[in-house]
Amino acid sequence: MAVSALKRWAGKAPASVFVAIGEGMRERVERLFADPRIERAATPRHAAIFLIAGPMRLEDREDLRRLHDQMPHPRATLLWAAEVGEALGDAEKLNFTLQPADTSRADEAALDRLTRIWAELSDGERPSEPDLLHDEPPNPWQGIGPHGQGGKGMMGGTPYGRPMAMTADDLRDGLALDPYTARFGPFLPMFPPGLLLEMTLQGDVIQSAKVLRPPLPQAARDDASAALLRLARLLDLLGLPVLGHRARLAAAGDRPSSTLETLGRAIRWSGSTLAIRPGLGAVEGQGDLRTRFDDLLAVTGGSSAETRPELPESAHLSSLLPGLEWSEAMLVLNSFDDETLSALAVVKEDEDKDGHDHEGSGYMHHEHHGHGGHQGDGGHDHHAGHGGGA
């Protein structure tokens, strides 16, 4: 009887969904999560449903499989207008093709399917999906080293399958700290969809950044709805999720001018602009993060987007991110429109274009840095065990 009651209560709760966003689907997915029937999980380990939305690249498929296997049981996958071949086994598909002006019907169909899958999982009617990858360490380690732990004495090697961090000088003050090099992306919730970076961090400070895969193309829009969604991302990262939620609701529904004026006042009174240090994310001709934040507020208030000159050829994430704390870097990444970010994230010829990570890729490294990227998140231990990776 108690188990039956728990099943009923679980079925009435919002469906916990982890999403991997593909080409052209970012805005639709963000509007989807304005609905109270579903909630966006910050990690695959807190999700029951894996939503894959939109077309994916071939090189992303292994990352999707790794994300899938990090989810707890019971679990299910829904492919929404996504083609991934055999990568996700027999995952359920939803291909609802409509004209762009009538996407609301397709979005409602996706919501209905997600809530139905959750009801079937919570009732035990739908079997949980099995693992897709073999349970193997990212690096061979057993039997290697003086004690068979994969290390090389006191320092070096890959103890228990994970590379050991060695000391190097910090960018800010030259103090010798342990740098940690890992790949981040391509489907971190706080990252632009598809972006895969290899970064070296010391504490929460980025020492180097290399683009391995650019972000997936999204719909190029500069209207009030797109500006509200960009604002919502920045507000979440600034530790103002309630204002971020209000911005998403405004983007998803009707937007009377009085509602937008009230929202704009609340954002200004929150002191969010003052939380962004001057000069952060400055790019020649594009202003800094404060400039871009104010531009978004102006667009939501009915003003036209200000025309900016073309990016200088030297502008690139590999030179923009080093020296920033993790929380600052997440703000910078989310402050650019999709077209500008794509220009900043061009894969250079000397970089690994396939983006394959033989030490585990996809989502696993995200858990070293928290899930909101808020100011004051410092002090994470980047040498603790990785978050997964089959």
N, C-alpha and C positions, 0 to 999 in steps of 0.2 A: 504493500500500500504506500509506504514511504517512497519507494523507488518510483512508483507511478506518479506520485505528486511531484517529485523532482523533475521527472520528464515533462510534465505539463508546464511547470514553471520555466524550465529551460526553453521550451518551445515558444513561450511568450516573450522571452528576452530578445533584444535585437541580435541579428545574425552578425557574428564577428568575422570580418572579411579582410584578408590580406590581398592587396591588389598589385599586379605588375602591369604598368600602363605602356601600351604600345603606340604606334604611330597615329597621330591625329585624335587621340582619345582622352587627353588629359583633362580638358574642360568638362567633357561629358561625365567622366568619372567623378570629378570633384563635385559636380552638381548632384550626382547620384547619392553621395554621402551626406547631403543635406536632409535626406529622408530618415526619419527616426527608426524605420524598420531595420536598418543596418548600421553598423558602426565599423569604422576603419581601424583594424588592428595595427599597432605600431611595429610588431614583429610577426613573422610566421609562427612563432611558438605560442602566440596568443590568439590564433585564428582557427576557425573550423572550416572556412571555405577559402579556397584560393581562386581569385578572379583574375583571369588573364584577358585584358581588354585591348583589342586592336592588333594590327599586324606587327610581327616581331622579325628581327634579323636571324639568320641561321646561327650566328655565333652566340645569340642570347639563349638558345634552347637548353644548353647544359646548365646555365644559371637558373632557369626556370625549374628544371628537375631538382636541383640542389635546394631551392626554396621549398618546393613541394615536400621533400623528405624531412624538412625541419619542422613541419606542422605536426602537432600531436593528434592522436586518434580520439574520436572519429573525425575524418576529414573528407572533403570532396573538392573537386575542381570544376570550374565553369569557364569555358572558352567563349568569350563574347566577341564576335566578329574577329576572331584570332585564328590564324593558321600556323600550327607548330609541328605539322607532320606527325610522326610517331613519338615525339618527345614526351608527351604527357599520357601515353597509353590510351585508354578508352575514356578519357575525360568527356564530360557532357558538353555539347556545343550549342551555342545560341547565335544564329546568323539571321538577324532581322534587318533586311535591307529596305531602306526608305529614302525618300528625297531628303536632302539636308534640312529643308524647312520643317520637316515633320519628324524630327528625331525624338521628340518627347514620347511618342508611342513606343519606339524601340527602347528608350530608357525605362519606361514603365514595365515593359516586358522583361527587361533584365532584373528589375527590382522584384517582380513577381517570382521569377525563377529562383533568385537568391533566397527569398523567404521560404519558398517551397522546399528547396534543398535543405535549409536549416531545420525545417519542421520534420523532414524525413530523417535527418541525422539524429536529432534530439529524441525522436520516438523510437529509434532503432530500426526503422524500416529500410534505411539505405546502408549498405555495408561500407565500412571505411576503406579508403584506397590504400593499397600496399605501397611499400617503398619502390622507387624507380631506380635507385643507384645502389651499388654494392657498398657495404659499410667498411670503408678502408681509410687508413690514416692518410693525410695529404702528402706525407713523405715517409719513406721507409726508415725505421729507427730501431726495431727490435734486433738485438744482438750486436748493435753497432756501439763502439765506445768501450771504455774500461769496465763499465758496469752494465752494458747491454741496454742503456737507456737512450742511445742515439746521440749522446753528447761527446765532447772531446776533452774530458777532464773537467776542470772548473769552468771553462769558458768555451763558447763556440759550438758548432754542430747543430743538430735538430733534435734536442731532447724531447722524447715522447712525440716526435713527429712535427714539432713546431720550431721554426728557426729561432735561435737565441739572439736577443738584441745585444749589440755591443755599443760601447760609448763613442760619442762624437760631440763636437762643439755645437752649442746652441746658437741659432742665428742672432738672438737678441743680445746676449751678454757674454758669449763665449764659454760659458760653463759646460763642462763635460757631462752630458746626460745620456740615457739609453734611447737611441732612436728606434722607432718601430716602423717598418715599411710593410704596407699591405695594400690590397686593391679594394676600392670602395665603389659600390654600385654593382650592376647597372639599375637596380630597382629599389634603392633605399627610399623610404617615403619622403625624406627631406631633400632628395636629389631630383634634378630634372630627369624625367624618364629616359632610360637608355644610357645615361652618362656613366662611363667607367673611368675612374681615376686611379692611378697608382701614386700613393702619397707616403712620404716619410714624416712621422710626427715625433716630437719630443714633448711629453706631456700632452697638452692640448694645442700646441703650436705646430703649424705645418712648416716643415723645413724644405720640402720640394714637392712638386706636383707634376704629373705627366698624364696626358690624355691618351687613353687606350682605345676608347670608343666614344664617338660624339653622341650628344643627345639625339633621341629619335625625333623626326620632324613633327611638329604640331601645327594646328590650324593657325595661320597668321592673322591675328585680329588685334585691333586697337580701339575697340569700343568700350563702353562702360562696364559691360559684363566681364570682359577679359581683364580689365583693370581691377575690378572688385576681387576676382579670384587671385590675382597676383598680390593684391593687398592682404588677402586672407592668409596666404602662405607666409608673408613677412610678419604679420601680426602673431601668428602661431609661434614663429621662431623667436619673437620678442617677448614671449611669455604672456600674451594677451589672447588666449584661445576663445574667450567669449566674444570679443570683438571680431575675431576671425570667423567665428560661426555666423555672426550677424551679417558679415560681408558675403559669405557664401549663400546665405538665404536670400539676400538682396540680388545676387547674381542669378539665382535659380528661378526667382519669381518676378512678379511685377515690381517696378521700382518707382513709386511716386517720388516726386522731387522732395517732398517733405521728409520721406524716409531717408533718402540719401543725405539730405542736409543734417538730419539728426545724427546719422552714422558718422558723417565727416566731423561734426563737432565732438562727438564722443572720442574719436580717434585722436583729434588734436589735443583734447583735454587730458587724454591718458598719458601724455608726455612721451609717446612712442618715438617721436622724432629726436627728442633729447637723449634717448637711450642709444642712438646711433652716433658714434663719434665722428666728428668732421673729418673728411678726407677718406673715409673707409670706402674701399672699392672704387676709387677714382680712376677713370679712364679718360684719356685726352678726347675732348669733344663731347663726352657723354656725361660729364659731371660725376659726382660721387653718389653713394647710396642714399644720402639725404635728398639729393636732387631728384633721383628716380622715385623715391617715396612720395615726395611732394607732387611730382608729375602725375602719379597714379591718383592721389587725392583730388587733383584738379580735374582729371578726366571723369572720375566718378561724380563730380559735381557739375558736369555738363560742359566743361571746357574741352577744346581740341588738344590732342597730343602735340607737344612741342616738337618741331622738326629738329633732328640732330644731324651733325655731319657724319660722314662715313668713319668707321673705325680705322685708326691707323694700322698699318700692316704689322707693326710690332706688338699690338695688343693680343695677349693670349693668357689663358688660365695658368699656364706654367710660370708666368711672371707675376700674375695678379694675386695668386693665393699664398705663396710662401711668405712667412712672417705673420700670418693671421692666426688667431685662435680659431678652434673648430667652430664655435658659435658664430664668429664673424664671417668665416668662410661660407657657412650655410646661408647667411643673410645675403652675401654678395652673389652667390650662385642663383638665388631666387629673385634677385632684384632686376635682372635683365629680361627683356622680351625674348621670345624663342628665336627670332631671327638673329638678334645680336649675340645671344649665347652660342648659337651654332657657329658664328664667325669666330668667337673667342675660343671655341673648343675643337678647332680643326686638328686632326691627327697629323703630327709632323712626321716626315719621312723616316726619321731615325727612331721612331717609336714602334712598339709592338702592335701592328695593326689588327692582328686577329684577337687581341685582348684575352687570350686564353690564360687561365691562372691554374697552374698545376699544383698550387698549394691550397686550392679551394677558393671559389669565387662566389659571385651572386650577393647574397645578403649577409653572409656570416660575419663580416668585419664590423658591421654597423653597431653591434651591441657594445662595443668598447666606448661609445661616446654618448650614450643616452639617446632619447628619442625626440626631443624637442629642439635641441640645439640652443637652448636658452642661455642668456647671459649668466655667467657665474657657475657654469657646469664644470669648472676646472677640477683637475686632480684625479681624472680617471686613470685606472691602472691598465696600460696598454700591454702588459706582459701577462695578464691573466689568461686563462684558457679561452680559445676562440669560441665563437657562438655556434658552431656547427659546421656544416659542410660535409654531410653524409659520411 
